[in-house]
Structure formats: C-alpha cells, structure tokens
Amino acid sequence: METWLLDFRQSCLQASLDLLWRQWCSLGVSGHGQKAPPDRMIDPEALLLATTVIGREDPRLFEEVLDWLAQFGTLLNLQRLKNLQSSTGLGDPTVLGAMAEWLGKNAGQPRWKAVAAKKLHGASTQSLFYHEPSKLIREPDPEFAAYGIERPRVHLRGMSGPPDHRHIANLVVTFRSLIGVSARVEIILALAGGVPAHASEIARMTGYAPRTVQTLLQEMTLSGHLLTAEVPIRYDKVRRGANRRYQIRASDWAFLSGGQPIPQWFRWAPLFRLILEVLAAIPEAGANARSQVVISSKLREVLTTHGESYMADGLLSELDLRPRAGSEELLRSLAARLPHLITRL
C-alpha cells in the first residue's frame, strides 16, 4: 500500500476522532476537547451511529459516550436512530444493539431494548476495541458478550454533565428537553434557517418517513407558526399538496438560540458515511493491500448515493470532486481536502 494512502487514512481517522470528541464534549461528555463550533447543529443520532465504528478506535471516548447515554440517553430519538441506520447504512448495528441492551438493563432505560439487534447465537466473537486483544479480557461484559462482542465489564465514572443549553450547536437536544423527543423538533429546526422546503425535502433532511413528515406538517400549520405556499406547476397529474412548500419565521424561535441566528440544517449522516467508507476502504498498515481502482470505486458509490446531500450542504465544492476524475485523482483530491474539512467542522 502506498505511503500517501496510509497517511490519508490516518489523518482522516485522527480528524474524525477529534470531531467526535468535540461534539460529544459539547453535549456534556467528560473530556478536554474543544466544543463544537456554533455554525452547525449536532445531530445526536448520526453522531452515535458514527461512534459505534470510530469510537472503537478510542476506548476512552466509547466509555464516556456510554456514560453520557446512561444519564441522558432519553434525549435521543430511537425511531430516528433506527431510520438513519436503515436508510444510510451508517454505523455498526451489532455494536449499537449491544449498547442498547446494556442501557436497557443497567441504566433504567427499557425503551432502548427496541433498538437492540438480534443476538448472535453461535456466531464468532470480535473484540469491541480494535487494538485491545480479547485474550487480555479477564471479566467480559455479559450484555456485550450476548452480541458476540468481547470487552471488559462496563464500569462507568459518572462524570458526564447535561447539554449546555447556551451552546447553539446543542439546539436539537435543547429543544427536545423543552418539548419532548419528537419529529417536530427536527422539522422546526430544519426550517428555522429560513429556507422554504417541500415535505419530501424535509423528510430527506431529517431522516423521517415522508408520510410521517407530511402528516405532522399538516397539523403544525394549524398553529399559525408554519407558513405554507403553493408553487404553481404545469402538470395536472401531480398530487395536490405535493408542490406545497413550508417555511417558518426564525424570529418565532429566537428564544431557543438566545437571539443568535439559527444555523442551517446540516446532514451529518452522509458525511459520517463517507468518512467510514474511507476508513474501511483503505487497509491499515500491515493489512492486505488493495488497488486504487477498488478503493476509488467504493468511494464513488458513496459519493453518488449521497451526492445530493453533499451538494446541498456545500461539501462537493469544498472537496472539489470532479465526475470524470480517474482513480488516483479522486483519491488524491479526497486526501488533500477531506481531513482538513473534518477538522473545520
């Protein structure tokens, strides 16, 4: 494997770990990382799914996240968590299932059992932490072992704190704390940036089923705080209401941000998926090498699948990706820009 590809993987991994620390520390995880910048809201469900993979590189991060979930896991939307995992393929469902099992049995949060994946009876086991050999584990944790995952028994420090409501990056969990865990939270915040959107666009942005979003939007218009407008179209076959766009007045929700501008909604799941695919496609030093064609082919598939999201969030231009770029050009472009982009987020 060429040295520059290994360097790309390592710089991408380190930047991603730093990003996860920033966001989790902003939410209240015990750590010394800087807090997330105020220009993008943290998506707690996408963050957790990314942590089920990247967090296995850093046992301390993983343990502190589990500690925070044990205290504040009720602030996560478990239906949305499952939707995002299913629709984007983000995260490790087995690790997520083991975490959910542990939270359901040990943290007084039985609703997490709805997230638990099927247990792997008779399946081969794996170490939770990539660089911690399972043979050194003297007292395995029973909840994780039930999912074929070997790790030491969980002993939490209890050092996590609540999300700081004054930090605008925490708006999602701040709003949930106020009105409850509901799809209405994401719908309002997705529109609070001031850009009108169709119901289908809001569904793609927030990770909910289109029918769910459409039903909620119709109810929310009765409040007078959700504005609607019909966009004229030429085709009579389009279902009535399909061309309706929704908007809210950001001033109606200024109390959430202390008068600061509410950031535009940012889709973290597709970006985390690209990061995970980079880490999976490029083998670590000492592993079996792969050709640049194989690596770039896998990454092109992700870029094509989530291209609309990357374009809407301004990532395509920042990565300077060209549709007809050759394998090496694509990889070198990502190597030059992706780690720096992650560092700025």
N, C-alpha and C positions, 0 to 999 in steps of 0.2 A: 504494500500500500504506500502511495506517495506521501512524503512528509507533509506537504501542504494540506492534504485532505485530513490527515490526522490532527494537524493544528487547527483546522476548521472545526472539526468535531469537538475538540477540547475547548476551544474558545466559545463555541455555541453552548456547550454544556455549562461552563462556568457562568456565562452571561445569564443563562436560564435559571440556574440556582440562585443567583443574585436577585433576579426578577421575582422569583417565588418568595424569597426571604423578605423583599421589600413589601410585597402585597400582603403576606401573612402578618408581618410586623405591624402594618397599617391597621389590620383587623384586630390586633390585640395579642398575637402570638409573642411569647417571650423570646427576645433576641436583640441583637445590637445593630441590625440592618437599618438603613435609611428607610423612611416611609415612602410609599408610592407617590409620584407627582400628582398634582391636583387636576391635570388636564384630561384624565380618563378615569371612569368609574371601574372599580374592581368587580369582576364577575365571580362571585364565590363558588358557583357550581363548576365553571370551567377551570378555575384555579385548583379546586380539589381534584378534578379528574387528571389534570396535568401532574399534580403531586403524586398520584398513585404510580406514576412511572418515574418522573425525575426525582421525586423525593427518596427513592430507593438508593440514590447515589449519596445521600446525606442523612444518616440515621438521626442526627440531632434535629434536623428540620422535620423529618417524619414524626418523631416523638412529640415535638412541640405542637405540631398541627393536630395530632390525635388528642393532646392535652386540651387544646382550644375547642375542638369539636365536643369533647366530653362535657364542657361547660356551656358552650354557645352553639352547639350543633342544631338546636331548634331554629336557628336563623337561616338555615339552608332550606331551599325548596326541593324536596326529594323527588317530586314528579318531574320538575325541570331537570334535575340531575340525571334522571333516567332518560329523559327525552334527548338531552345533549349527548349522552354517551351513545345512544342508539343512532341518532341522526348524523353524528360527526365521526363516530368511531374513536373518540378521544378517551384516553385513559385505559387502565387495566381493570376489567370488570371483576376479576378474581380478587385482586387486592382490595378493590372497593367493597366487594362483598364481605371480605374478612373484616375490614374496618367497620362496616355496618353491623356485622354480627357482634363485634366487640362492644360497640356503642350501645346496641340494644340490650346486651346482657350486663354490662358493667357501668353504664353511665346514666341509667334511668331514662333511656330514650327508646322505648319499644318500637316507635314508628320507623326507626332505621331498619328494622327487620324486613320492611317492604323493599329495600334496596339490595338486600343480600342475594348474591347469585347462588346457583346450585352448588352444593358442596361436591368436592372431587373425590368421591369414594374410590379407593384403589388406584388413583392417579399418582404419577410420580410427583415427588415433592420438589420445592425450589426454595432457595434462601430469599427472604424478603429483601435484604440489603445486598447489593451486587458484590460488594467487596468484603463480606463477612461470611467466612466458610461455615456451613451448617454444623460441621463436626465439632465446632467450638461452643455450640449452644448446649448448655447443661440443663436448663429448665425451660423448655419450649412453651410458648403461649398456646393454650388449648383452643381458643377461638380461631386463631390464625391457622393452627395445625389442621383444623377441620376443613380448611380450604386448600390443603396441600402446601401451605406456606410456613417455613420454619423461621422463627425469630425468638429471641428471649421473651420471657413473660413480661407483659407490659407493666411498668411502674412509672406512673406519671408524677411530675413535680408539682402540678397545680399552680403554676406561675403565670398562666395566661390571664389577660385582662379583657374587659369588654371593648368593642369597637369604639373609637373616639368619634362621636357624632359631629365634632367640629371639623373633621378632616373630610373634604368633599369627595375624595376617592372612595370613601366608605358609604356613599349615598344609598346603595342598594340595601345593605343591611340596616342602615339608619332608618330608612323608610319602612322596611319590614318590621323593625322594632316598634314603630309607631302604629301601623295599621294592620299588621299581621303578614304572614307569608302567603302571598297571593300573586297570581299573574298580573293583577292590576298594577303592582309595583313596577314591574319591568315595562309594561305598556306606557305608563305615565313617564317614566324616566327616558324611555326610548324616544318619546315625542317632546320631552322637555327642552331639547336642544333647539326647538323651533322649526324643524324641517317637517313639512307635511308628508304623510306616508299612507299607502294603501294597507288594508288589513293583511294581505299576503306578505307585504314587505315587513310589517311589524312582526308577523309570525316568524319569518326567517331571521330577523334581527334578535329576537328574544328567545327563540328555541321552544316555542309552544306550538301546539297543533293549530292550523288555520281556523278550524271550526270553533275552537275554544276562544281564540282571539276575536273572531267576528262576533260571537255571542256577547263577550264582555264589552266590546266597543259599543254595541247597540245599547247595552244597559248604561254604560258610562255617559253616553250622550245626554241622557235624561238629567244629569247633574248640572248641565249648563256650562261646565268647565272643559268639555271636549267639543271642539269645533269640527264641523264636517262641511264638505263641499263636493258637489257632483262635478266631475270633469267631463265636458262634452266629448262624446265619441261617435264614430260613424256607423258602427256595426250594431244592428238591432239584436243580433243573437247573443250578445254579451249579457249575462245575468244582471238584473237590476241590482245596484248596490256594489257590484264588483269594481266600478270605476270611482267609488267614493274614497276621498282622501280625508285623513284625520289630522288634527293639529290641536295643540293646547297652548295657552298663553303661559310662557315661562314665569311671568310675574305672579301667577296664581300659586306657584310652588316655590317662590323665592325663599320662604321661611326654612325650607329644607337645607339650603346652602348658605344661610346667613347673608343673603344678598349677593353672593358671588354668582357669576354666570354658571349655569348647569352645563357640564361638558356634553359634547355629542356622544351618543351611544357608540361604544366600540365593541366589536365582536372578537372576543378573546379566543374563543374555541378554535376557529380556523388557524389563527397564528400559532397557538399551542400545538395544533396538529402538525403544522409544518415543522416546528422545532423537533417534535418527537420523531417524525419521519426522517429528518436529517440524522438524528442520533441512532436510529435503527438501521438506516441505510449504509452508514459508514462504519465499518467494524472498528473496534478498539485496536490499539497496537497489540500485535501478537496473535490476533484472530485471523481467520481465513480472509484473504483479500478479495475484493470484488472489483469488477471493471467499472470505469467511469460511466459506461453506457448503461449498465444495470442500475447504478446509483441514480443517475440523472433521470432514467425512465420512471423510477418510483416517485421521485420528487415532482416530475412533470404531471403525474397523475393527480397528486395533491393540489398542485397549482391550478390544474384545470377544474377540479371538483369545486374548489373554493375561490376560484378566480373572481367571481362577482363580489364576494365579501372583501377580498384583498383590494379590489379596485375602489369599492365604496368607502373603505377605511383609509385609503391613501397609501396602502402598503406596496402596491405594484410599482408605483413611480419611485418610491424610496428604495426598493430592491433593484430597480432598473432592469427588469427581466424582459427579454425580447423573445417573441413567439418562435422564431426560427433559429434561435441560438443553438449551436452544437453542444454536445455533452460537456466538454471541458469548459466552454464559455459560460454555460449555465451554472456549473458548479463554482467556477471562479468568481462569478458575479455574486452568488449567494455567500461565498466565503468572505468576500470583501465587504459586504453590506449587512448581512443578517445579524451577526454578533453585535455590531455597532447599533443596529436598530433596537435589538432587545435591551441593550444597555441604556438606551434613552427612554424606554417605556417605564 
